[in-house]
């Protein structure tokens, strides 16, 4: 299997052609969906859209729709809803993180200011709400539940674990809310709006939750292990900023005198360049990295298990290949 520019290896050329065609249609409709009559709003709303992105969530909508009637007119609008919601959260996340870069380009808050970034995110949420309203009350309810989880995850991440909470368990639940929930809804929308059975919809929703969580956790590992990054951030950025991630939490929880220096470094802000470099060096060689990879593998195994009850069609093979891809990218 050879990875395509979609980032996913396809073994069925007809499926690949259908997915590419549908994603091109979605891309055109996204550009229309973020348009405004006011030039400045138009520019700000197009800013991150034009910076690119994997379009992972729309792709999952399209692949899930293959289990029903992929030609359904509701498939594209439902893909717009999840991607516009995702884009809106990026504007807000950059304000929360005080980020300067997003997808290798200047973040909206750095280009303009925090108020503009927040309001642009709100504008995109509004656009997503307009579209989801056309899909019916069930779609509105699902979107509202998903949005509640996204916000809850962000709040819980901001507040941090409370006294007596397990830091790792807290982090994994935050990742499930902040990332897994919207990816689960992407698969659910693809299934629901192509007319699949409730059983298939449930299986695909479970798959989305697991693969979405695994994908975020694999990003945590790549932030530490890679010499370069395609995320627009320098490797070790989260480490430098003291943002808890899977490898650092596992390292802090690792027993043994050999990990003492690493735990000491991770317990304090790494504002010093030499200390950051030392911590990155030690963390890359820590047993915590393999434990983190094992955690990713656990979630991809759960995602793969969700596929077992689905019809054996090319889309199922593509979704299974995505499990392999997430696992391989951390090895």
Backbone bond lengths (Angstrom), bond angles and torsions (degrees), N, CA, C in turn:
res aa  C-N    CA-C-N  psi(-1)  N-CA   C-N-CA  omega(-1)  CA-C   N-CA-C  phi
1 X - - - 1.461 - - 1.520 109.07 -
2 X 1.295 116.08 133.08 1.460 121.33 178.95 1.517 109.92 -109.81
3 X 1.340 118.85 124.05 1.457 120.07 179.05 1.519 110.86 -59.67
4 X 1.302 116.78 138.87 1.460 121.72 176.41 1.509 109.27 -96.47
5 X 1.336 116.19 177.57 1.453 120.36 177.60 1.527 111.31 -65.66
6 X 1.340 116.82 -12.88 1.448 120.26 175.46 1.517 111.23 -75.21
7 X 1.321 117.05 -9.63 1.455 121.48 -178.72 1.506 112.34 83.21
8 X 1.326 118.15 8.15 1.457 122.35 -176.99 1.523 109.87 -130.92
9 X 1.330 117.74 130.92 1.458 119.08 177.18 1.527 111.27 -76.24
10 X 1.314 117.13 126.34 1.460 122.08 177.76 1.531 109.77 -108.29
11 X 1.316 116.47 140.42 1.460 120.70 174.90 1.528 110.92 -107.80
12 X 1.318 117.10 -6.54 1.458 121.84 -178.73 1.525 108.35 -119.68
13 X 1.320 116.48 113.03 1.465 120.76 -174.71 1.521 112.01 -66.84
14 X 1.335 117.86 -34.20 1.466 120.15 179.78 1.528 110.61 -67.62
15 X 1.341 116.65 -40.98 1.462 119.99 176.84 1.526 109.88 -63.23
16 X 1.303 116.89 -44.94 1.468 120.07 179.83 1.520 110.95 -58.89
17 X 1.327 116.67 -42.00 1.459 120.76 179.71 1.525 111.02 -63.48
18 X 1.337 116.53 -42.42 1.468 120.04 179.84 1.523 110.88 -65.37
19 X 1.318 116.39 -42.20 1.468 120.26 -178.95 1.521 110.27 -65.57
20 X 1.332 117.34 -44.69 1.461 120.83 179.04 1.529 111.21 -60.37
21 X 1.310 115.72 -44.21 1.465 120.49 -178.62 1.528 110.68 -63.10
22 X 1.323 116.21 -43.62 1.459 119.75 -178.72 1.530 111.05 -68.13
23 X 1.345 117.86 -38.27 1.455 120.71 179.18 1.533 111.60 -67.51
24 X 1.318 117.26 -33.91 1.470 120.20 174.59 1.526 110.68 -63.85
25 X 1.327 115.88 -41.18 1.465 120.71 177.63 1.530 110.11 -63.57
26 X 1.326 116.51 -43.43 1.465 121.23 179.50 1.525 110.43 -62.90
27 X 1.335 117.00 -40.65 1.462 120.77 -179.33 1.530 111.12 -61.93
28 X 1.321 116.26 -41.98 1.466 120.24 178.20 1.524 110.98 -64.81
29 X 1.326 115.95 -41.43 1.467 119.92 -178.91 1.530 111.55 -70.28
30 X 1.344 117.28 -31.00 1.467 119.83 175.92 1.529 110.49 -61.78
31 X 1.333 115.84 -43.39 1.467 119.62 179.88 1.524 111.28 -60.82
32 X 1.328 115.79 -37.02 1.471 119.89 178.08 1.528 110.37 -71.05
33 X 1.329 116.11 -40.14 1.460 120.61 -174.61 1.529 113.32 -64.62
34 X 1.334 117.42 -29.02 1.472 119.70 -177.29 1.523 112.67 -94.16
35 X 1.325 117.76 2.89 1.465 120.29 -178.86 1.530 111.68 -69.98
36 X 1.306 114.16 147.97 1.460 121.47 177.37 1.521 109.23 -135.83
37 X 1.321 116.66 155.07 1.465 120.95 176.52 1.524 111.66 -72.88
38 X 1.326 116.40 -16.44 1.463 121.01 -179.49 1.520 109.63 -99.00
39 X 1.326 116.67 123.26 1.461 121.61 -172.91 1.521 113.18 -55.51
40 X 1.320 117.19 -43.49 1.463 119.14 -176.93 1.527 111.52 -66.35
41 X 1.343 116.70 -43.80 1.464 120.62 177.65 1.524 109.81 -61.76
42 X 1.322 115.83 -40.38 1.458 121.53 178.80 1.530 110.64 -60.19
43 X 1.331 115.94 -45.49 1.467 120.51 -179.84 1.527 111.09 -64.24
44 X 1.315 117.07 -46.10 1.464 120.73 -177.72 1.527 111.51 -65.73
45 X 1.335 116.91 -39.13 1.458 120.89 -178.50 1.524 112.31 -70.71
46 X 1.328 116.54 -30.56 1.463 120.36 178.65 1.526 112.47 -81.88
47 X 1.329 117.23 -11.67 1.462 121.08 -169.83 1.533 112.76 -56.28
48 X 1.329 117.51 -56.95 1.460 119.88 -178.36 1.525 112.27 -78.12
49 X 1.328 116.79 -28.81 1.459 119.40 176.64 1.515 110.49 -59.27
50 X 1.326 116.29 -43.46 1.466 120.82 -177.77 1.522 112.54 -77.68
51 X 1.341 117.05 -13.03 1.466 120.11 176.04 1.520 111.63 -74.35
52 X 1.334 116.13 -10.04 1.457 120.38 176.10 1.512 112.20 95.51
53 X 1.314 115.73 -155.13 1.462 120.96 -176.24 1.514 109.74 139.42
54 X 1.312 115.74 165.91 1.473 120.72 -175.96 1.520 112.26 -74.89
55 X 1.340 117.86 -22.11 1.471 122.44 -172.48 1.525 109.58 53.56
56 X 1.323 114.55 39.29 1.463 121.97 -177.66 1.524 111.40 -60.97
57 X 1.321 116.58 -42.81 1.461 120.60 -176.66 1.532 112.30 -68.18
58 X 1.345 119.54 -46.83 1.463 118.62 174.04 1.535 112.90 -59.80
59 X 1.327 116.98 -37.70 1.466 119.16 178.81 1.525 110.22 -61.86
60 X 1.329 116.67 -38.83 1.459 119.48 179.45 1.527 111.02 -68.45
61 X 1.331 117.14 -36.51 1.473 120.39 174.37 1.527 109.65 -58.18
62 X 1.325 115.39 -47.37 1.464 120.14 -176.89 1.528 111.43 -65.14
63 X 1.324 117.52 -45.04 1.465 120.27 -179.92 1.526 110.99 -64.42
64 X 1.331 117.58 -40.43 1.464 120.29 178.79 1.532 111.05 -65.19
65 X 1.331 117.09 -32.35 1.468 120.23 -179.16 1.524 111.94 -67.97
66 X 1.323 116.75 -18.19 1.469 121.04 178.84 1.530 111.96 -64.67
67 X 1.331 117.80 -18.99 1.466 120.74 179.83 1.525 111.67 -83.28
68 X 1.339 116.38 -3.72 1.457 121.53 174.91 1.507 108.79 -131.44
69 X 1.319 116.44 -135.87 1.456 121.77 177.31 1.526 108.19 -95.56
70 X 1.330 115.95 96.07 1.466 121.34 -176.12 1.521 111.95 -66.18
71 X 1.337 117.36 -13.82 1.469 120.80 179.92 1.531 112.22 -86.40
72 X 1.325 116.94 -0.78 1.467 120.73 -178.73 1.528 110.73 -55.14
73 X 1.320 115.78 136.99 1.463 121.41 -177.73 1.527 112.31 -66.74
74 X 1.337 117.77 -15.68 1.461 120.70 -177.32 1.524 112.99 -86.83
75 X 1.328 117.84 -9.74 1.471 120.51 -175.86 1.528 111.12 -65.48
76 X 1.322 117.49 -48.91 1.475 120.59 -178.60 1.525 111.59 -62.91
77 X 1.353 120.23 -49.40 1.464 118.86 177.68 1.528 113.48 -57.23
78 X 1.334 117.10 -38.75 1.466 118.44 -179.85 1.525 110.96 -67.08
79 X 1.336 117.25 -32.65 1.465 120.47 175.34 1.528 110.78 -68.23
80 X 1.325 117.16 -36.01 1.458 120.88 176.95 1.530 110.70 -63.01
81 X 1.319 116.46 -40.40 1.469 120.53 -178.41 1.520 110.92 -59.95
82 X 1.339 117.40 -48.68 1.468 119.10 -175.81 1.528 111.42 -70.51
83 X 1.331 117.82 -36.10 1.470 118.83 -178.99 1.526 111.07 -74.29
84 X 1.321 118.49 -38.59 1.463 120.20 176.13 1.526 110.94 -63.93
85 X 1.322 116.47 -38.69 1.464 120.31 176.26 1.523 110.29 -62.83
86 X 1.317 116.37 -44.18 1.469 120.95 178.18 1.526 110.91 -61.16
87 X 1.323 116.96 -47.50 1.464 120.55 179.47 1.527 111.15 -59.66
88 X 1.325 116.72 -40.83 1.463 120.43 179.66 1.522 110.93 -61.43
89 X 1.331 116.56 -41.37 1.469 119.28 179.93 1.520 111.10 -65.57
90 X 1.332 118.06 -29.95 1.465 120.04 179.33 1.526 110.99 -65.46
91 X 1.329 116.84 -41.43 1.466 120.22 176.90 1.528 110.30 -59.48
92 X 1.318 116.28 -44.05 1.458 120.62 -178.74 1.530 111.23 -70.96
93 X 1.343 116.85 -40.50 1.467 120.41 179.90 1.520 111.47 -60.48
94 X 1.320 117.04 -39.93 1.464 120.13 -178.26 1.527 111.38 -64.94
95 X 1.328 116.32 -32.03 1.466 119.49 175.22 1.524 109.88 -69.26
96 X 1.340 116.21 -45.70 1.465 120.69 179.69 1.527 111.14 -60.11
97 X 1.354 115.76 -40.41 1.469 121.06 -175.73 1.520 113.24 -88.01
98 X 1.342 116.85 -6.42 1.465 121.60 -173.92 1.530 110.51 54.08
99 X 1.330 115.41 42.90 1.466 121.39 -176.15 1.523 111.48 -77.94
100 X 1.315 115.17 146.59 1.467 121.37 176.18 1.520 111.81 -99.53
101 X 1.342 116.35 -24.95 1.455 120.76 -176.98 1.516 110.62 -125.91
102 X 1.321 115.57 148.83 1.452 122.83 172.77 1.519 106.55 -146.44
103 X 1.351 116.12 121.43 1.466 121.56 -179.31 1.523 111.21 56.83
104 X 1.326 116.09 35.70 1.455 121.20 177.38 1.511 114.54 79.06
105 X 1.333 117.65 -2.21 1.463 121.90 179.60 1.522 109.24 -113.69
106 X 1.322 116.34 164.83 1.457 121.12 178.23 1.527 109.79 -62.00
107 X 1.317 117.40 132.11 1.456 120.64 179.07 1.529 109.64 -68.44
108 X 1.327 115.91 160.12 1.470 119.81 -178.09 1.520 111.55 -64.58
109 X 1.330 116.88 -38.03 1.464 119.50 -179.76 1.521 111.86 -68.81
110 X 1.340 116.87 -30.10 1.467 119.87 176.60 1.523 110.57 -77.43
111 X 1.328 116.80 -36.29 1.467 120.16 -178.90 1.519 111.40 -72.29
112 X 1.344 116.39 -40.32 1.455 120.53 178.88 1.533 108.36 -115.10
113 X 1.318 118.12 -99.12 1.463 121.20 173.46 1.524 108.32 -160.56
114 X 1.342 116.01 177.93 1.456 120.19 -175.71 1.527 112.42 -62.46
115 X 1.321 116.81 -39.54 1.466 120.02 -178.23 1.525 111.20 -61.45
116 X 1.339 116.06 -44.44 1.468 120.07 179.46 1.524 110.52 -63.87
117 X 1.341 116.88 -42.11 1.461 120.32 179.90 1.531 111.08 -62.53
118 X 1.320 116.68 -44.87 1.471 120.54 -179.78 1.524 110.92 -63.87
119 X 1.312 116.70 -45.52 1.466 120.27 -178.29 1.527 111.68 -67.85
120 X 1.327 116.85 -34.04 1.466 119.30 176.55 1.521 110.46 -66.54
121 X 1.326 116.51 -40.78 1.460 119.70 174.63 1.523 111.00 -59.69
122 X 1.323 116.49 -42.69 1.471 120.33 177.65 1.529 111.28 -61.49
123 X 1.329 116.43 -39.00 1.461 121.19 179.24 1.540 110.26 -62.02
124 X 1.323 116.10 -41.40 1.466 119.85 179.61 1.524 111.44 -69.28
125 X 1.346 117.02 -38.35 1.468 119.66 173.92 1.529 110.26 -59.08
126 X 1.333 116.46 -41.12 1.465 120.55 179.41 1.524 110.88 -62.84
127 X 1.328 117.00 -42.79 1.459 120.76 178.27 1.534 110.40 -61.56
128 X 1.347 116.21 -43.16 1.472 119.89 178.02 1.530 110.16 -61.38
129 X 1.320 117.19 -38.56 1.462 121.37 -179.48 1.524 111.76 -66.52
130 X 1.335 116.38 -38.28 1.471 119.96 176.80 1.520 110.71 -59.85
131 X 1.326 115.79 -44.90 1.468 120.21 -176.12 1.516 110.86 -70.60
132 X 1.356 116.93 -43.26 1.462 119.03 -176.87 1.529 110.96 -66.92
133 X 1.332 117.46 -28.24 1.462 120.02 178.29 1.523 111.13 -62.64
134 X 1.334 116.24 -31.30 1.467 120.61 179.23 1.530 112.37 -73.41
135 X 1.337 116.23 -14.63 1.466 120.29 -178.66 1.521 112.39 -91.09
136 X 1.333 117.38 -4.95 1.456 120.13 174.99 1.517 114.08 109.06
137 X 1.327 115.33 169.29 1.465 121.45 -173.83 1.524 112.77 -66.55
138 X 1.333 117.97 -34.11 1.469 119.91 177.99 1.523 110.62 -63.83
139 X 1.319 115.99 -41.39 1.465 120.13 178.86 1.523 110.56 -64.37
140 X 1.327 116.97 -40.49 1.464 121.02 178.43 1.524 109.96 -62.58
141 X 1.330 116.65 -42.72 1.467 120.66 179.74 1.527 110.87 -63.54
142 X 1.318 116.75 -46.12 1.472 120.37 -179.69 1.520 110.47 -62.34
143 X 1.327 116.28 -43.28 1.464 120.72 179.08 1.531 110.75 -62.93
144 X 1.331 117.00 -40.90 1.466 120.86 179.93 1.532 110.63 -65.00
145 X 1.323 116.41 -42.85 1.465 120.43 177.97 1.523 111.04 -62.85
146 X 1.325 115.88 -40.34 1.462 120.49 179.21 1.522 110.25 -65.45
147 X 1.332 116.43 -44.54 1.459 120.78 -179.48 1.527 110.74 -62.36
148 X 1.338 116.03 -38.17 1.464 119.98 177.68 1.519 110.73 -61.62
149 X 1.324 116.92 -40.65 1.466 120.15 178.07 1.528 111.16 -66.93
150 X 1.323 117.08 -40.46 1.467 120.48 178.33 1.529 110.74 -58.92
151 X 1.319 115.81 -47.33 1.466 120.42 -178.50 1.524 110.46 -68.27
152 X 1.325 116.48 -42.43 1.460 120.42 178.25 1.526 110.49 -59.22
153 X 1.326 116.89 -42.90 1.459 120.47 179.11 1.515 111.66 -62.49
154 X 1.343 116.81 -41.21 1.452 120.48 179.62 1.533 111.04 -65.85
155 X 1.325 116.38 -41.58 1.460 119.67 178.77 1.528 110.43 -64.22
156 X 1.319 116.84 -45.47 1.463 120.11 -178.00 1.525 110.67 -65.96
157 X 1.335 117.67 -34.55 1.454 120.28 175.39 1.525 110.45 -65.84
158 X 1.325 116.61 -41.68 1.465 121.35 -178.87 1.530 111.75 -65.91
159 X 1.324 116.14 -43.40 1.464 121.21 -178.83 1.522 110.69 -72.88
160 X 1.341 116.46 -37.88 1.458 120.76 -177.90 1.515 111.27 85.54
161 X 1.331 116.62 170.88 1.469 119.77 179.47 1.527 110.93 -64.25
162 X 1.318 116.32 142.53 1.460 121.33 178.20 1.520 109.86 -88.52
163 X 1.309 116.19 172.26 1.451 120.51 -179.33 1.518 112.04 -55.92
164 X 1.324 116.36 129.38 1.456 120.48 -179.13 1.514 114.06 90.47
165 X 1.346 118.43 -14.61 1.462 120.96 178.09 1.526 110.12 -74.53
166 X 1.324 115.67 145.16 1.457 120.43 171.59 1.527 108.07 -80.18
167 X 1.333 117.24 122.24 1.469 121.40 -173.43 1.515 111.86 -61.35
168 X 1.332 117.16 -39.88 1.460 119.90 -178.58 1.525 110.87 -69.28
169 X 1.328 117.14 -44.75 1.466 120.34 179.02 1.525 110.25 -62.11
170 X 1.330 115.99 -39.52 1.464 120.50 177.21 1.521 109.90 -61.06
171 X 1.315 117.35 -45.35 1.465 121.05 -178.19 1.528 111.28 -63.37
172 X 1.330 116.88 -44.01 1.466 119.85 -178.57 1.525 111.17 -64.03
173 X 1.329 117.12 -35.99 1.459 119.20 178.32 1.524 111.10 -71.33
174 X 1.340 117.26 -33.19 1.461 120.88 175.44 1.525 110.28 -64.62
175 X 1.328 117.52 -44.20 1.466 121.46 178.78 1.526 110.41 -61.75
176 X 1.328 116.81 -41.15 1.467 120.00 178.18 1.522 111.18 -60.35
177 X 1.345 116.72 -41.42 1.463 120.14 179.83 1.524 111.89 -72.69
178 X 1.337 116.86 -48.37 1.468 120.46 -173.24 1.527 113.32 -73.27
179 X 1.331 116.92 -33.98 1.469 119.90 -175.14 1.520 112.22 -116.84
180 X 1.324 116.18 -49.39 1.462 119.48 -175.98 1.515 113.86 -61.56
181 X 1.347 117.13 -35.45 1.467 119.80 -173.79 1.520 112.69 -63.84
182 X 1.330 117.99 -44.86 1.464 120.28 -177.10 1.525 111.13 -73.15
183 X 1.326 116.93 -33.15 1.467 119.55 177.34 1.523 109.44 -71.33
184 X 1.328 117.44 -35.16 1.462 120.49 174.08 1.524 110.53 -62.20
185 X 1.331 116.86 -42.55 1.461 121.01 178.61 1.518 111.26 -66.52
186 X 1.318 117.95 -31.98 1.469 120.84 176.65 1.525 110.07 -60.27
187 X 1.325 116.48 -49.05 1.467 120.03 178.67 1.527 110.68 -65.94
188 X 1.315 116.25 -38.19 1.467 120.39 -179.50 1.519 111.25 -64.70
189 X 1.330 116.72 -43.87 1.460 119.68 178.30 1.525 111.32 -62.66
190 X 1.335 116.92 -43.26 1.460 119.39 179.46 1.512 111.84 -59.33
191 X 1.332 115.74 -41.19 1.461 120.45 178.73 1.520 111.43 -69.50
192 X 1.332 115.98 -49.13 1.469 120.81 -174.84 1.523 112.04 -63.48
193 X 1.326 117.22 -44.06 1.456 119.62 -172.93 1.528 113.34 -88.16
194 X 1.323 115.50 3.48 1.464 119.08 168.31 1.523 110.08 -105.57
195 X 1.339 116.38 1.70 1.460 120.45 173.07 1.509 115.94 81.90
196 X 1.346 118.43 28.91 1.462 119.65 178.22 1.524 110.24 -73.64
197 X 1.320 116.14 172.35 1.460 121.50 175.71 1.524 109.36 -73.02
198 X 1.332 115.80 162.09 1.465 120.22 178.23 1.523 110.94 -63.96
199 X 1.321 117.61 -30.90 1.473 121.11 178.72 1.518 110.82 -64.95
200 X 1.321 116.57 -45.68 1.465 120.55 179.15 1.527 110.15 -67.16
201 X 1.323 116.26 -39.90 1.467 119.42 178.40 1.529 111.04 -60.09
202 X 1.328 116.85 -42.62 1.464 121.10 -179.88 1.527 110.60 -64.23
203 X 1.341 116.48 -44.20 1.459 120.38 -179.04 1.524 111.29 -62.64
204 X 1.327 116.80 -41.88 1.457 120.74 -179.66 1.530 111.35 -70.49
205 X 1.333 116.98 -34.40 1.462 120.10 175.88 1.526 110.27 -63.52
206 X 1.333 116.30 -45.33 1.465 120.45 177.63 1.523 110.81 -61.13
207 X 1.326 115.92 -40.98 1.465 120.26 177.75 1.531 110.21 -59.57
208 X 1.333 116.68 -46.49 1.458 120.43 -177.85 1.514 112.33 -61.80
209 X 1.322 116.58 -41.35 1.471 120.29 179.19 1.525 110.87 -61.54
210 X 1.333 116.08 -44.34 1.469 120.16 -177.44 1.519 111.85 -70.94
211 X 1.328 117.57 -45.42 1.464 119.13 -176.90 1.530 110.20 -71.70
212 X 1.319 117.26 -31.86 1.460 119.82 177.39 1.512 112.09 -65.92
213 X 1.326 116.48 -42.97 1.460 120.61 176.64 1.515 110.51 -64.05
214 X 1.330 116.39 -43.63 1.470 120.44 179.63 1.520 111.50 -61.30
215 X 1.325 116.54 -38.71 1.459 120.38 -177.85 1.534 110.70 -64.98
216 X 1.338 117.09 -42.48 1.464 120.22 178.65 1.524 110.76 -65.55
217 X 1.324 116.58 -42.48 1.467 119.95 179.97 1.533 110.72 -65.13
218 X 1.318 117.07 -34.30 1.470 119.38 177.18 1.526 110.70 -68.07
219 X 1.331 117.07 -33.02 1.468 119.89 174.74 1.529 110.69 -63.28
220 X 1.342 116.19 -36.91 1.466 120.24 177.08 1.529 110.77 -58.58
221 X 1.324 115.30 -42.74 1.469 120.19 -178.23 1.520 110.28 -68.67
222 X 1.327 115.96 -43.69 1.467 120.34 -178.62 1.521 111.02 -63.30
223 X 1.327 117.62 -34.57 1.466 121.08 178.69 1.532 111.19 -59.57
224 X 1.331 115.82 -29.35 1.465 120.32 179.10 1.524 111.74 -91.87
225 X 1.333 116.83 -43.18 1.465 120.21 -167.13 1.521 114.51 -84.38
226 X 1.332 118.13 -25.54 1.459 119.45 -173.34 1.522 111.95 -85.33
227 X 1.321 114.64 149.85 1.466 120.33 174.66 1.521 110.55 -82.46
228 X 1.316 116.15 -27.98 1.461 122.26 176.51 1.513 107.55 -129.80
229 X 1.325 116.26 165.12 1.460 120.40 -177.56 1.507 111.11 -139.02
230 X 1.343 115.85 141.78 1.469 120.09 176.60 1.526 111.18 -96.19
231 X 1.319 116.93 10.60 1.466 120.48 -176.12 1.516 112.69 -91.10
232 X 1.335 116.71 -5.34 1.451 119.29 -175.89 1.515 112.19 89.05
233 X 1.352 116.80 -1.01 1.453 121.52 177.62 1.524 109.13 -114.55
234 X 1.325 116.50 151.49 1.446 120.34 172.43 1.521 109.31 -73.27
235 X 1.349 118.53 143.96 1.462 120.24 176.45 1.524 110.93 -55.27
236 X 1.318 115.94 141.24 1.455 120.61 -179.41 1.511 114.19 81.68
237 X 1.334 117.42 11.19 1.476 120.34 -179.26 1.523 111.10 -62.56
238 X 1.333 116.70 -47.50 1.462 119.73 179.47 1.522 110.88 -61.49
239 X 1.324 116.02 -37.87 1.461 121.10 178.47 1.524 110.51 -61.73
240 X 1.327 116.40 -46.76 1.468 121.04 -179.37 1.524 111.39 -62.69
241 X 1.327 116.02 -37.33 1.463 120.16 -175.51 1.524 112.91 -87.22
242 X 1.338 116.48 0.71 1.455 119.91 178.65 1.505 114.38 72.12
243 X 1.342 116.92 23.23 1.468 121.04 178.88 1.526 108.63 -81.60
244 X 1.320 119.19 122.01 1.466 120.57 179.21 1.523 110.88 -63.67
245 X 1.310 116.94 132.33 1.461 122.11 175.07 1.523 107.96 -135.73
246 X 1.325 116.42 172.92 1.461 120.46 -175.30 1.531 112.70 -55.97
247 X 1.342 120.70 -50.98 1.471 118.97 -177.97 1.530 113.40 -63.04
248 X 1.336 117.40 -40.01 1.466 118.81 -177.79 1.525 110.98 -69.33
249 X 1.320 117.87 -38.59 1.462 120.05 178.73 1.526 111.05 -66.06
250 X 1.327 116.59 -39.01 1.464 119.93 177.57 1.524 110.93 -67.83
251 X 1.330 116.66 -37.25 1.471 119.85 178.56 1.520 110.94 -65.90
252 X 1.328 116.83 -40.94 1.459 120.27 179.07 1.519 111.85 -65.10
253 X 1.333 115.48 -25.42 1.467 120.52 -178.00 1.525 112.59 -94.08
254 X 1.361 116.16 -2.73 1.470 120.06 -175.89 1.523 110.49 -80.92
255 X 1.346 117.32 129.40 1.463 119.88 177.99 1.528 110.84 -79.77
256 X 1.285 115.94 169.56 1.467 119.98 174.02 1.509 112.58 111.57
257 X 1.337 115.80 139.42 1.461 121.48 -179.74 1.517 112.15 -64.04
258 X 1.349 116.88 -29.36 1.469 119.82 -177.04 1.522 111.98 -64.63
259 X 1.348 116.33 -20.47 1.461 120.71 -179.69 1.527 111.97 -97.19
260 X 1.317 116.53 2.80 1.453 120.53 -174.46 1.515 113.79 -59.74
261 X 1.337 116.81 -46.44 1.460 120.31 -179.69 1.527 111.02 -64.12
262 X 1.325 117.21 -40.22 1.469 120.08 179.57 1.518 110.23 -64.89
263 X 1.328 117.38 -43.65 1.464 119.93 179.08 1.528 110.56 -63.03
264 X 1.316 116.22 -36.93 1.463 120.25 177.97 1.525 110.84 -62.46
265 X 1.325 116.34 -44.57 1.464 120.47 -179.91 1.526 111.13 -66.03
266 X 1.331 116.43 -42.09 1.463 120.51 -176.18 1.524 112.62 -72.87
267 X 1.314 116.78 -15.82 1.462 120.46 -178.28 1.518 112.84 -82.53
268 X 1.334 116.97 -3.78 1.456 121.64 -178.12 1.527 110.12 -133.06
269 X 1.331 117.97 155.74 1.470 120.36 176.36 1.530 110.68 -59.75
270 X 1.325 116.65 135.18 1.469 121.03 -177.42 1.525 109.45 -96.67
271 X 1.321 115.32 66.23 1.465 119.91 -179.02 1.524 111.60 -79.06
272 X 1.320 116.30 -22.02 1.468 120.92 179.81 1.522 109.85 -84.90
273 X 1.337 116.50 131.55 1.456 120.71 -176.73 1.509 113.15 -62.73
274 X 1.309 116.99 -39.48 1.467 120.33 -179.42 1.527 110.89 -67.31
275 X 1.321 116.55 -39.98 1.465 119.87 178.53 1.525 110.85 -67.14
276 X 1.330 116.24 -38.63 1.469 119.42 176.75 1.515 110.53 -61.65
277 X 1.317 117.13 -45.85 1.463 121.27 179.84 1.528 110.75 -62.09
278 X 1.335 116.73 -40.36 1.466 120.32 179.01 1.525 110.82 -65.43
279 X 1.333 116.28 -44.76 1.462 119.85 179.70 1.520 111.31 -62.68
280 X 1.328 117.08 -41.73 1.463 120.93 178.79 1.521 110.38 -63.04
281 X 1.324 116.49 -42.76 1.471 121.72 178.67 1.530 110.69 -61.10
282 X 1.328 117.13 -47.75 1.462 121.00 -178.38 1.524 111.73 -68.06
283 X 1.337 116.31 -39.07 1.462 119.92 -178.08 1.520 111.08 -66.55
284 X 1.329 117.04 -38.32 1.469 120.40 178.34 1.524 112.17 -61.55
285 X 1.324 116.54 -26.44 1.468 121.52 -178.30 1.511 112.46 -103.58
286 X 1.308 116.24 6.05 1.459 121.25 -177.80 1.527 111.74 -82.04
287 X 1.335 117.17 147.93 1.475 120.26 172.65 1.533 112.42 -57.72
288 X 1.331 116.37 -19.05 1.467 119.85 -179.94 1.525 111.78 -61.02
289 X 1.328 117.70 -29.56 1.462 119.81 -179.34 1.529 111.42 -66.06
290 X 1.329 116.64 -41.31 1.461 119.03 178.05 1.523 110.33 -69.75
291 X 1.333 116.27 -37.95 1.468 119.05 176.27 1.530 110.63 -61.35
292 X 1.331 116.68 -37.33 1.465 120.56 177.81 1.525 110.67 -65.98
293 X 1.329 116.19 -42.23 1.472 119.53 177.35 1.525 110.76 -63.23
294 X 1.321 116.59 -37.05 1.467 119.91 177.23 1.524 110.86 -63.65
295 X 1.334 116.84 -36.59 1.465 120.58 178.68 1.525 110.89 -66.80
296 X 1.328 116.73 -41.14 1.470 120.47 175.65 1.526 109.80 -60.89
297 X 1.343 116.19 -44.68 1.468 120.60 -179.19 1.525 110.95 -62.23
298 X 1.323 116.81 -34.24 1.471 120.25 178.73 1.525 110.66 -63.80
299 X 1.329 116.72 -41.68 1.462 120.12 -179.83 1.532 112.07 -73.50
300 X 1.323 117.70 -36.28 1.471 118.69 176.87 1.526 110.73 -68.92
301 X 1.342 117.04 -32.44 1.467 120.02 176.22 1.528 110.25 -65.73
302 X 1.338 116.13 -39.19 1.468 119.78 177.05 1.528 110.78 -65.06
303 X 1.338 115.98 -39.33 1.469 119.89 177.70 1.522 110.27 -62.85
304 X 1.326 116.12 -44.54 1.466 120.25 -178.99 1.532 110.89 -64.65
305 X 1.326 116.62 -37.34 1.463 120.23 178.91 1.529 111.17 -63.54
306 X 1.336 116.61 -32.19 1.471 120.55 179.08 1.519 112.03 -66.47
307 X 1.332 116.74 -21.90 1.457 121.07 -178.40 1.525 113.23 -82.88
308 X 1.323 117.06 -14.93 1.471 120.39 -170.32 1.518 113.21 -61.16
309 X 1.329 117.10 -31.91 1.466 119.53 -177.62 1.526 113.17 -87.96
310 X 1.335 117.27 -0.65 1.457 120.51 -176.58 1.532 111.47 -85.59
311 X 1.326 117.40 155.23 1.466 120.35 175.93 1.530 111.14 -57.67
312 X 1.303 115.68 143.69 1.465 120.94 -177.29 1.529 109.49 -83.28
313 X 1.318 115.70 80.46 1.464 122.56 179.51 1.528 108.24 -117.51
314 X 1.332 118.87 167.49 1.469 120.07 -178.49 1.525 114.48 -55.05
315 X 1.337 118.01 -34.07 1.466 120.19 179.84 1.523 111.26 -63.27
316 X 1.320 116.83 -34.99 1.466 119.32 176.76 1.527 110.06 -64.46
317 X 1.323 116.77 -40.34 1.459 120.08 176.60 1.519 111.74 -62.26
318 X 1.343 116.97 -38.81 1.461 120.67 179.49 1.526 110.94 -66.43
319 X 1.333 116.76 -40.20 1.459 120.59 178.91 1.529 111.17 -67.40
320 X 1.316 116.03 -36.63 1.464 119.95 175.93 1.522 110.72 -66.83
321 X 1.342 116.54 -39.61 1.465 120.64 177.74 1.526 111.23 -62.94
322 X 1.329 115.94 -30.80 1.463 119.47 177.96 1.528 110.51 -65.61
323 X 1.332 116.93 -35.34 1.470 120.34 174.57 1.526 110.18 -60.29
324 X 1.335 116.21 -43.26 1.470 120.33 178.24 1.526 110.49 -62.71
325 X 1.329 115.85 -42.64 1.460 120.42 -176.87 1.521 111.40 -62.81
326 X 1.327 117.08 -42.88 1.466 120.82 179.90 1.518 110.47 -64.30
327 X 1.333 116.09 -39.49 1.455 119.62 179.08 1.519 111.75 -68.60
328 X 1.322 117.12 -43.92 1.471 121.76 -176.32 1.514 111.61 -66.31
329 X 1.329 118.25 -35.61 1.467 120.38 -175.01 1.528 112.72 -66.27
330 X 1.344 117.52 -13.82 1.462 120.27 178.69 1.518 112.79 -101.82
331 X 1.348 117.46 -3.59 1.467 119.95 -174.36 1.523 111.86 -84.39
